[in-house]
């Protein structure tokens, strides 16, 4: 079967599942088509439909769960269930992959039943020949080809949507598809995940309460990854720790994730409950580094300033920083955005973590921005989801912890780290050079400008914007004039043909058509706002 036919067959299957899952109802509940109230039943059908479609769409659902600007809360909550509800692959299909990549004699024992399953891989416990307890992460067979096919379908759909819908452009559907592809490509390659684990281990080395399992080399391939096994339990309310210890763990955990985002610029982007274990020695172990968030230096610095401005209740600074990170158009209403921020930001201060939903502040910022036509970068959504998951685990350990206060307490440390980074000789000279270079070219550019003014060769281009409204009016006028001419033509031709005895039936048809078209035009004019 050719690539085009496979893509067409897959698109038909996706369409059928979408129809059976009530796609039109879902689109209405999330505000794309109409405006229906979001329901738990609609959200559940949407999740089940994504699960039926497999890995790529499960990952899409997990990515959408970080976008409260796109989906209502009930959908965000339901999509969070995609994490742990994946049926396991039979061991008979997993074992040949392990043997082919690592050899037949690496393990003394490997359990047939998986410890955990996910949409891309599953994990089995094992014992090496030297007696070390390890876990073996194995990629599901055939998943690479399936993901590639799904991504082609999604890319074409996203491109078509942005080409036809202003809403799709505002929500950056194409960027969402690109992010999904980048995440999936990274998660499919376990060599990259092993490197990610090493990087996060280095970043977390300063936190004694946190632990990153080591990669067991040389047992690392693109399809199989062997890691040190950590014995522990998921973080739950009945954790059995003393109040002092649980409070210390909560503070260290949340601060570590803030440090990853604001100082390191690289962070463990999937700290849900299945990926954080409370180990037997009372530490928190971080697992699964397939999804790593990376920020360029300017975005990292802006996000650090943004989090501090939120913590210090400075609405104007929050608005300025968000606008500097975002894409705006002539339709963006920055003034209304600032006004709404001033009204909503104070509600997150002087309240314990138990009094707010996880990630509510950043989620509200995303919703407010989209409501006022401001396009936030997609990296903002992933950072928001990561901090939301981090403070959810912190809430379980210590419900009285206030993350806003922690952000404010860490402000000095973040700024000192930033100042130290900027004052490094290489950073300082690089920054100075990039600032001085444009200034050095300025006299020559001014001379060229003056010369063109003197010779009359200066050209100024004006690009018109926001002509959609005018274009719509012109189209409406042209359509009505055309319809009026057709009505007049039908009436005149019908009147002439009425004089011919054999063609009177044609005249009657013409009169009827002109009457119907005329009535339709009158109806449209009456419905049009304004005076006749």
Order of alpha helices (4+ residues) and beta strands (2+ residues): alpha-alpha-alpha-alpha-alpha-alpha-beta-beta-beta-beta-alpha-alpha-alpha-alpha-beta-beta-beta-beta-alpha-beta-beta-beta-beta-alpha-alpha-alpha-alpha-alpha-alpha-alpha-alpha-alpha-alpha
